[in-house]
Amino acid sequence: MAFLGVFLGIIGVGIGFVIGSCVGFYFFVYSDPKVEDFEDPVVRPISERDVTSMHDLIPEIPLWLKNPDYDRVDWLNKFVLNMWPYLDKAICGAIRQATEPVFADYIGIGHRLIEAITFETLSLGTLPPTFQGVKVYETNENEIVMESPIKWAGNPNIVIAVKIWSLCIKIQLVDLQVFAVPRITMKPLVPAFPCFSKVTVSLTKKPHVDFGLKVQGGDVMSIPGLYRLAQDIIEKEVSKLYLWPQTLEIPILDSSLCVVKKPVGVLHVKVIQATKLMKMDLLGLSDPYVKLKLSGEMLPSKKTTIKKKTLNPVWNETFKLVVKDPQAQTLQVNVYDWDKVGSHDRLGMQMVPLKLLTPNETKKLTLDLLKNTNIADPHKKQQRGQIMLEMTYAPFKEDNDVLNGPLSPVNGENGVGPIGGAPSGAGVLLVTVQGAEDVEGEHQNNPYAMVIFRGETKKTKVIKRTRDPKWNEEFQFMVEEPPIQDKIHIKIMSRRMRMSFHSKESLGHVDINLVDVVHNGRINQKFHLIDSKNGLVHVELRWRET
């Protein structure tokens, strides 16, 4: 009897399972589920809420209220709110355009059963995301960095219709909530509107994404374990793409128009001699000298000595020029006749493209001097003599930019100490005086900076009537060996623009040890000025070894 009861129970379970599966399949295929419509939430002023509801809202208080480092951005939220109906249509249009080729990859290829994938409804709803505040970071680099936490508890209406075997399955996204803290960097700053060449976006923490998913009207996310699994997958994939240090770069300006070219090597030029130069003096001789300059450079030309009363001068003088673009730059060679009175007459000129040189190989050149580069000039064929040069292009070694200056200023005498082995070999010391802060003189405030290194002095332009000048001027010092034991002296001066007993005044100075620059390759810091109450000077130092 017991056996019969068990047997009949098994048969009953089997029959019930078959009937239930058939009924469920029937409703799944032939039912027409109604997509849930969301109503706008009821908004109530804070003054109308009681103590209990206020405690529930504490986690939602914006960061500008809890953290004084964040600034309030109500104006931005109002702007987004007014623009949201138009942003909604624009974003949805971009989503449709971006997803069409993706959907096409899954339709009707091979043995795939999917016949069509379309957006039946696509709307981001009426609630825009809100910015919880904005925090701007101060850095020593040529960039603007800011963070703005974003919360979006939206009511989107997104329904995707998937057609399989002539059956239409509707998938609906509901109750979307997103919280993310993006870091936005605009760099580098350039003198062309909108004054930055690209925008870099990264996430400072893993984003929180919460949503509901319905298939044919049934809540799929209610399946045990699926909700947590879906959230983990989304956080992992988004973090893999955009969590710092991974970034999303959005170009704004053409890189060829705004890129700031940095030195990449040194051009060694030896001016050997010239022959059969033109006669410019009454006695049938000339007083020649040579000027060398790279195209695209604003620096003064390099000059040889003047050879008096000769048409076949011999110099054997070597010069070094910093190269920024060896594929585009040319060496401009100009030979002049020195005159004691009046302007100097040009005897001839020639141009040598640097792309003709092989790195680290010396090339001897004998160049015919020309009047100018105009091919149609009838006087161009006149014989003006020749000049002989030796040229060697020595590219820098790979960048060693390890140290980025801290935000807090440091004293000029401080040193970190050597890192790794001692470098050796010639190179270029690049000094960029970015600006100064809180420099104030007793008699005038027209500051300029003086950079003194191994007896060589270079000056920035004068900025009138300011205590926070911005120069952003770069100076180059050629060095035969690494300046490990040297210091560079930077002095901030003020010049009286009119005649006065106090024509010049010191606003402070600093001595910077170069050992850290040589070993680290680059230092970008603000230094306290000696003999100044609160003065700072912002200097970027780079060592490039050939």
Disulfide bonds with the S-S distance in Angstrom:
none
